[in-house]
Amino acid sequence: KPSAALYMFPRLDPKVYPIEDDRQFFMQVLRETRVMLVQGSGFNHADNQHFRIVFLPHEDDLREAIGRIAKFLERYRTRFA
């Protein structure tokens, strides 16, 4: 049983990812990738460009999840560029 966790709180460039509603955006991420991320507004962050990743899962699971997120973001850039 883990006694601690490590988090990362990356920011998406608003020029590349024009997100108006971060909650809706990350629900779309969940629906399309089956990877759950928590949007910055869930932590009272002022802008809507941040999200949280937890580094608790096994390394292989993290690689898979990050790969899915990367593919989603690539498709998003293509759609909204």
PyRosetta script that sets phi, psi and omega in degrees:
from pyrosetta import init, pose_from_sequence

init()
pose = pose_from_sequence("KPSAALYMFPRLDPKVYPIEDDRQFFMQVLRETRVMLVQGSGFNHADNQHFRIVFLPHEDDLREAIGRIAKFLERYRTRFA")
pose.set_psi(1, 122.0)
pose.set_omega(1, -179.7)
pose.set_phi(2, -65.3)
pose.set_psi(2, 145.0)
pose.set_omega(2, 178.1)
pose.set_phi(3, -108.0)
pose.set_psi(3, -1.4)
pose.set_omega(3, 179.8)
pose.set_phi(4, -157.2)
pose.set_psi(4, 170.5)
pose.set_omega(4, 177.6)
pose.set_phi(5, -143.2)
pose.set_psi(5, 159.7)
pose.set_omega(5, 178.0)
pose.set_phi(6, -120.5)
pose.set_psi(6, 132.6)
pose.set_omega(6, -177.5)
pose.set_phi(7, -120.7)
pose.set_psi(7, 152.9)
pose.set_omega(7, 171.8)
pose.set_phi(8, -125.5)
pose.set_psi(8, 143.8)
pose.set_omega(8, -176.5)
pose.set_phi(9, -127.0)
pose.set_psi(9, 70.1)
pose.set_omega(9, -176.2)
pose.set_phi(10, -72.4)
pose.set_psi(10, 162.7)
pose.set_omega(10, 179.8)
pose.set_phi(11, -119.9)
pose.set_psi(11, 133.5)
pose.set_omega(11, 174.2)
pose.set_phi(12, -89.6)
pose.set_psi(12, 135.5)
pose.set_omega(12, -179.6)
pose.set_phi(13, -66.1)
pose.set_psi(13, 118.9)
pose.set_omega(13, -177.7)
pose.set_phi(14, -64.9)
pose.set_psi(14, -19.7)
pose.set_omega(14, 176.5)
pose.set_phi(15, -73.0)
pose.set_psi(15, -28.7)
pose.set_omega(15, -178.9)
pose.set_phi(16, -94.9)
pose.set_psi(16, -37.0)
pose.set_omega(16, -178.4)
pose.set_phi(17, -122.5)
pose.set_psi(17, 86.2)
pose.set_omega(17, -178.3)
pose.set_phi(18, -76.1)
pose.set_psi(18, 81.9)
pose.set_omega(18, -176.0)
pose.set_phi(19, -89.9)
pose.set_psi(19, 122.2)
pose.set_omega(19, 177.0)
pose.set_phi(20, -91.6)
pose.set_psi(20, -42.2)
pose.set_omega(20, -178.1)
pose.set_phi(21, -124.2)
pose.set_psi(21, 102.2)
pose.set_omega(21, -174.3)
pose.set_phi(22, -66.3)
pose.set_psi(22, -32.7)
pose.set_omega(22, 178.4)
pose.set_phi(23, -62.2)
pose.set_psi(23, -47.5)
pose.set_omega(23, 179.0)
pose.set_phi(24, -63.7)
pose.set_psi(24, -41.9)
pose.set_omega(24, 179.4)
pose.set_phi(25, -59.1)
pose.set_psi(25, -47.2)
pose.set_omega(25, -176.8)
pose.set_phi(26, -76.9)
pose.set_psi(26, -19.5)
pose.set_omega(26, 169.3)
pose.set_phi(27, -68.8)
pose.set_psi(27, -37.4)
pose.set_omega(27, 176.0)
pose.set_phi(28, -64.8)
pose.set_psi(28, -42.0)
pose.set_omega(28, 175.7)
pose.set_phi(29, -56.7)
pose.set_psi(29, -47.6)
pose.set_omega(29, -179.4)
pose.set_phi(30, -60.8)
pose.set_psi(30, -47.6)
pose.set_omega(30, -178.8)
pose.set_phi(31, -61.0)
pose.set_psi(31, -41.9)
pose.set_omega(31, -174.3)
pose.set_phi(32, -85.4)
pose.set_psi(32, -25.1)
pose.set_omega(32, -174.8)
pose.set_phi(33, -114.7)
pose.set_psi(33, -18.6)
pose.set_omega(33, -172.8)
pose.set_phi(34, 63.9)
pose.set_psi(34, 28.0)
pose.set_omega(34, 175.6)
pose.set_phi(35, -117.6)
pose.set_psi(35, 124.7)
pose.set_omega(35, -178.8)
pose.set_phi(36, -95.0)
pose.set_psi(36, 125.7)
pose.set_omega(36, 174.2)
pose.set_phi(37, -122.1)
pose.set_psi(37, 155.8)
pose.set_omega(37, 177.3)
pose.set_phi(38, -108.1)
pose.set_psi(38, 125.6)
pose.set_omega(38, -178.7)
pose.set_phi(39, -70.5)
pose.set_psi(39, 155.4)
pose.set_omega(39, -178.7)
pose.set_phi(40, -57.3)
pose.set_psi(40, -36.5)
pose.set_omega(40, -180.0)
pose.set_phi(41, -64.1)
pose.set_psi(41, -21.3)
pose.set_omega(41, 175.4)
pose.set_phi(42, -67.3)
pose.set_psi(42, -13.3)
pose.set_omega(42, 177.6)
pose.set_phi(43, -118.3)
pose.set_psi(43, 22.2)
pose.set_omega(43, -180.0)
pose.set_phi(44, 60.3)
pose.set_psi(44, 30.6)
pose.set_omega(44, 177.3)
pose.set_phi(45, -75.7)
pose.set_psi(45, 139.7)
pose.set_omega(45, -172.8)
pose.set_phi(46, -65.0)
pose.set_psi(46, -39.3)
pose.set_omega(46, -179.4)
pose.set_phi(47, -100.9)
pose.set_psi(47, 176.2)
pose.set_omega(47, -177.3)
pose.set_phi(48, -111.4)
pose.set_psi(48, 28.2)
pose.set_omega(48, -176.1)
pose.set_phi(49, -106.5)
pose.set_psi(49, -6.0)
pose.set_omega(49, -176.6)
pose.set_phi(50, -101.7)
pose.set_psi(50, 156.0)
pose.set_omega(50, 172.6)
pose.set_phi(51, -151.3)
pose.set_psi(51, 163.6)
pose.set_omega(51, -176.3)
pose.set_phi(52, -111.1)
pose.set_psi(52, 137.3)
pose.set_omega(52, 172.8)
pose.set_phi(53, -120.7)
pose.set_psi(53, 133.4)
pose.set_omega(53, 176.5)
pose.set_phi(54, -102.2)
pose.set_psi(54, 138.2)
pose.set_omega(54, -178.3)
pose.set_phi(55, -101.8)
pose.set_psi(55, 37.5)
pose.set_omega(55, -179.4)
pose.set_phi(56, -86.6)
pose.set_psi(56, -35.2)
pose.set_omega(56, -177.5)
pose.set_phi(57, -64.3)
pose.set_psi(57, 167.1)
pose.set_omega(57, 176.3)
pose.set_phi(58, -59.2)
pose.set_psi(58, 149.2)
pose.set_omega(58, -176.2)
pose.set_phi(59, -55.8)
pose.set_psi(59, -41.6)
pose.set_omega(59, 179.6)
pose.set_phi(60, -62.8)
pose.set_psi(60, -39.1)
pose.set_omega(60, 178.1)
pose.set_phi(61, -65.9)
pose.set_psi(61, -40.1)
pose.set_omega(61, 177.7)
pose.set_phi(62, -63.2)
pose.set_psi(62, -43.6)
pose.set_omega(62, 178.7)
pose.set_phi(63, -60.0)
pose.set_psi(63, -44.3)
pose.set_omega(63, 178.6)
pose.set_phi(64, -61.5)
pose.set_psi(64, -47.6)
pose.set_omega(64, -178.7)
pose.set_phi(65, -63.4)
pose.set_psi(65, -44.8)
pose.set_omega(65, -179.2)
pose.set_phi(66, -65.8)
pose.set_psi(66, -36.5)
pose.set_omega(66, 175.4)
pose.set_phi(67, -62.3)
pose.set_psi(67, -41.8)
pose.set_omega(67, 178.0)
pose.set_phi(68, -64.6)
pose.set_psi(68, -42.6)
pose.set_omega(68, 179.1)
pose.set_phi(69, -62.9)
pose.set_psi(69, -43.8)
pose.set_omega(69, 180.0)
pose.set_phi(70, -60.0)
pose.set_psi(70, -43.1)
pose.set_omega(70, 178.9)
pose.set_phi(71, -64.6)
pose.set_psi(71, -40.8)
pose.set_omega(71, 177.6)
pose.set_phi(72, -60.4)
pose.set_psi(72, -48.2)
pose.set_omega(72, -178.0)
pose.set_phi(73, -63.4)
pose.set_psi(73, -35.3)
pose.set_omega(73, 177.2)
pose.set_phi(74, -64.6)
pose.set_psi(74, -44.5)
pose.set_omega(74, 177.4)
pose.set_phi(75, -63.8)
pose.set_psi(75, -40.4)
pose.set_omega(75, -180.0)
pose.set_phi(76, -61.9)
pose.set_psi(76, -45.3)
pose.set_omega(76, 178.0)
pose.set_phi(77, -58.4)
pose.set_psi(77, -42.8)
pose.set_omega(77, -179.1)
pose.set_phi(78, -64.3)
pose.set_psi(78, -41.6)
pose.set_omega(78, -178.7)
pose.set_phi(79, -69.8)
pose.set_psi(79, -36.8)
pose.set_omega(79, -170.9)
pose.set_phi(80, -112.2)
pose.set_psi(80, 13.0)
pose.set_omega(80, -179.7)
pose.set_phi(81, -75.0)
pose.dump_pdb("model.pdb")
